[in-house]
Amino acid sequence: MPKTLAEKVWDAHVVRKGQGGEPDLLYIDLHMIHEVTSPQAFEGLRLAGRRPRRPDLTIATEDHNTPTLNIDLPIADPVSRLQIETLRDNAREFGIRLHSLGDADQGIVHVVGPQLGLTMPGLTVVCGDSHTSTHGAFGALAFGIGTSEVEHVLATQTLPLKPFKTMAVNVTGRLRDPVTAKDVILAVIAAIGTGGGQGHVLEYRGAAIRRLSMEGRMTICNMSIEAGARAGMVAPDQTTFDYLEGRPHAPAGADWDEALAYWRTLRSDDDARFDSEVTIDGDSLEPFVTWGTNPGQGLPLSAAVPDPAEARDDEERVAIEKALSYMGLRPGTPLKDIGVDTVFLGSCTNGRIEDLRAAAEVLEGRRKHDSVRMLVVPGSARVRIQAEREGLDRVFKAFGAEWRNAGCSMCLGMNPDQLAPGERAASTSNRNFEGRQGKGGRTHLVSPLVAAATAIRGRLASPLDLD
């Protein structure tokens, strides 16, 4: 029978088919861990007297609680220090490869996997982190798991799961400058809602998606979870193969040729049936920004803050009123009139070298607005090294931005990089929930280009708004 891409990858990994409503047992090719969700899983192994089934298929990195300044000094925050030291102890005891602070391959787990060539088409990839969906950009079936599931994968290299539904997200046409992948995914989430993809694997298709770089595709798949989906995928093509070739863990020689032959089969059959489908007109997209407290509360940057009185129903009206109260915004205010205190460029959504290059191009030769603080946090140590090799760090420093070491940083505020109560940020991260970037902090999700222009103007802006 015709199959979607997700169904093909799923079926290739079924160890045992569930009977009588039971879940399938799925083999896991790549398991990534970090300091936040792994301690209880390792303790479970220890109490049961178990060892990891395939430690060679597990990789760990320090990212969530890592400081982005003074990484050569002991970690000051006691909770962060304990979590990182616990990960190091567990990795040592159980034979898990770990990339620690100061290691050239340390960084956000969803940046590290692809740059090492560990993430490849057709794999199943899991991590105790919801944004594992990032890796689906390569045609992998990748999704976040809970702590008990982390333990299960460590112990068995398998996971019991019921099949997901599938949704085709078609993005047609050609994106116009300065529209980016971040604007595409914010537009998708605004269109289908934060629960629109619930229980589904979203497959991103269409001419606009095919024209994206791998880094752009990773940005889109990264935020699939913000649409409620379990995973996002893009079928692999020549762009994928060019990105992977020559990376440390990618196949080589005859193995590369064999892998390539298989990877070329990883596409949805022409007559495959999806459970649902949505189409976005890429030609008409503008830069997007969120105004509220969930990623679905977004609008084109040219729009104004919505009026609760114009809501479709009471539930939406209450949601808008609540969001505007927290965000300190008035209905009808043009989004471009909203001033910000902080600009954050980084995260597993937009902390890759392409994101830093795009922002630096806008900032070069300009100065930061006096009222704005800007943090630039590379997604990995390798990204930082590459950026410094290209001189991007000098551009950011000359502009007046703070150049940091790799980590999750202000994306989730589990380290000192936080907003103060009432502070407003334009952030290239993935979530704008209440308190996400610091208690009482207010977050507007934006692309790297909008972040850069905003740091110049001091208000939400696109590069087209600059003199």
Disulfide bonds with the S-S distance in Angstrom:
none
